[in-house]
Amino acid sequence: MIIRDMSTKDLDQVIEIEQHSFPTPWKKESFYHELHHNIYAHYLVIEIEEQVIGYCGIWIVMDDAQITNIAITPAYRGRSYGEALLMAAMNRCRIEKAEQLSLEVRVSNHIAQSLYRKLGFQPGGIRKNYYSDNGEDALLMWVKLNES
Ligand SMILES: CC(C)(COP(=O)(O)OP(=O)(O)OC[C@H]1O[C@@H](n2cnc3c(N)ncnc32)[C@H](O)[C@@H]1OP(=O)(O)O)[C@@H](O)C(=O)NCCC(=O)NCCS
């Protein structure tokens, strides 16, 4: 298993995972824009035998980092790959001198919330009607990187 920076050639596999993971999936162009035109973006993939099985995006602006998306392909879930990927993303944030990392997660997404809590994230508030597809609230979660 390796975790490395995402490149353009990964995008077809990334899009496939994205479509199986989110109700309003990002399009390939959005990932392309992130890789080539967003100076704050860092995108990692996790790969097994040359197959991309997951990815995680972060934006790092000064000492503040945010997760944009994280997903593992359904067949590989529950085998600690998500945890390994999130730990790698947190390490990237530390290398880039970010001090805190935050994210939004659907209030119904207990699996992801459990992963985040395991890695030290705390709840930080609710964003009402955050998700446009069903009006679901988002739970804001954050972690101090020098304490985790
Ligand atoms: C969230 C996600 C990335 C987790 O990846 P994963 O590889 O399946 O998770 P891991 O196997 O590394 O599990 C790590 C922790 O997550 C939690 N978790 C994982 N699967 C779980 C399940 N079925 N039920 C409850 N908690 C679960 C547990 O806390 C687990 O720690 P443990 O093994 O000590 O119990 C994955 O489920 C996914 O891609 N979901 C769809 C996309 C998504 O919801 N992304 C998050 C958007 S905010």
PDBQT file of the ligand as one rigid body, heavy atoms in Angstrom, charges set to zero:
ROOT
HETATM    1  C1  LIG A 201     -15.384   7.325   5.914  1.00  0.00    +0.000 C 
HETATM    2  C2  LIG A 201     -14.440   6.358   5.182  1.00  0.00    +0.000 C 
HETATM    3  C3  LIG A 201     -13.396   7.172   4.402  1.00  0.00    +0.000 C 
HETATM    4  C4  LIG A 201     -13.729   5.473   6.224  1.00  0.00    +0.000 C 
HETATM    5  O1  LIG A 201     -12.772   4.678   5.555  1.00  0.00    +0.000 OA
HETATM    6  P1  LIG A 201     -12.540   3.137   5.960  1.00  0.00    +0.000 P 
HETATM    7  O2  LIG A 201     -11.312   2.679   5.273  1.00  0.00    +0.000 OA
HETATM    8  O3  LIG A 201     -13.778   2.368   5.702  1.00  0.00    +0.000 OA
HETATM    9  O4  LIG A 201     -12.310   3.243   7.550  1.00  0.00    +0.000 OA
HETATM   10  P2  LIG A 201     -11.269   2.420   8.415  1.00  0.00    +0.000 P 
HETATM   11  O5  LIG A 201     -11.403   0.956   8.092  1.00  0.00    +0.000 OA
HETATM   12  O6  LIG A 201      -9.926   3.027   8.288  1.00  0.00    +0.000 OA
HETATM   13  O7  LIG A 201     -11.860   2.635   9.880  1.00  0.00    +0.000 OA
HETATM   14  C5  LIG A 201     -11.328   3.635  10.733  1.00  0.00    +0.000 C 
HETATM   15  C6  LIG A 201     -12.371   3.985  11.763  1.00  0.00    +0.000 C 
HETATM   16  O8  LIG A 201     -13.553   4.472  11.102  1.00  0.00    +0.000 OA
HETATM   17  C7  LIG A 201     -14.706   4.011  11.816  1.00  0.00    +0.000 C 
HETATM   18  N1  LIG A 201     -15.440   3.030  11.021  1.00  0.00    +0.000 N 
HETATM   19  C8  LIG A 201     -15.070   2.460   9.870  1.00  0.00    +0.000 A 
HETATM   20  N2  LIG A 201     -16.037   1.636   9.410  1.00  0.00    +0.000 NA
HETATM   21  C9  LIG A 201     -17.032   1.680  10.323  1.00  0.00    +0.000 A 
HETATM   22  C10 LIG A 201     -18.313   1.074  10.423  1.00  0.00    +0.000 A 
HETATM   23  N3  LIG A 201     -18.780   0.232   9.475  1.00  0.00    +0.000 N 
HETATM   24  N4  LIG A 201     -19.102   1.366  11.487  1.00  0.00    +0.000 NA
HETATM   25  C11 LIG A 201     -18.682   2.233  12.443  1.00  0.00    +0.000 A 
HETATM   26  N5  LIG A 201     -17.442   2.858  12.412  1.00  0.00    +0.000 NA
HETATM   27  C12 LIG A 201     -16.656   2.578  11.363  1.00  0.00    +0.000 A 
HETATM   28  C13 LIG A 201     -14.176   3.341  13.082  1.00  0.00    +0.000 C 
HETATM   29  O9  LIG A 201     -13.962   4.323  14.047  1.00  0.00    +0.000 OA
HETATM   30  C14 LIG A 201     -12.854   2.806  12.576  1.00  0.00    +0.000 C 
HETATM   31  O10 LIG A 201     -11.953   2.549  13.631  1.00  0.00    +0.000 OA
HETATM   32  P3  LIG A 201     -11.899   1.050  14.242  1.00  0.00    +0.000 P 
HETATM   33  O11 LIG A 201     -11.476   0.173  13.112  1.00  0.00    +0.000 OA
HETATM   34  O12 LIG A 201     -10.883   1.142  15.335  1.00  0.00    +0.000 OA
HETATM   35  O13 LIG A 201     -13.286   0.748  14.718  1.00  0.00    +0.000 OA
HETATM   36  C15 LIG A 201     -15.250   5.431   4.220  1.00  0.00    +0.000 C 
HETATM   37  O14 LIG A 201     -16.283   4.793   4.964  1.00  0.00    +0.000 OA
HETATM   38  C16 LIG A 201     -15.857   6.129   3.033  1.00  0.00    +0.000 C 
HETATM   39  O15 LIG A 201     -15.224   6.281   1.998  1.00  0.00    +0.000 OA
HETATM   40  N6  LIG A 201     -17.143   6.569   3.154  1.00  0.00    +0.000 N 
HETATM   41  C17 LIG A 201     -17.843   7.238   2.054  1.00  0.00    +0.000 C 
HETATM   42  C18 LIG A 201     -17.357   8.647   1.851  1.00  0.00    +0.000 C 
HETATM   43  C19 LIG A 201     -17.500   9.485   3.095  1.00  0.00    +0.000 C 
HETATM   44  O16 LIG A 201     -18.497   9.398   3.819  1.00  0.00    +0.000 OA
HETATM   45  N7  LIG A 201     -16.478  10.318   3.347  1.00  0.00    +0.000 N 
HETATM   46  C20 LIG A 201     -16.469  11.225   4.474  1.00  0.00    +0.000 C 
HETATM   47  C21 LIG A 201     -17.106  12.496   4.094  1.00  0.00    +0.000 C 
HETATM   48  S1  LIG A 201     -17.041  13.715   5.412  1.00  0.00    +0.000 SA
ENDROOT
TORSDOF 0
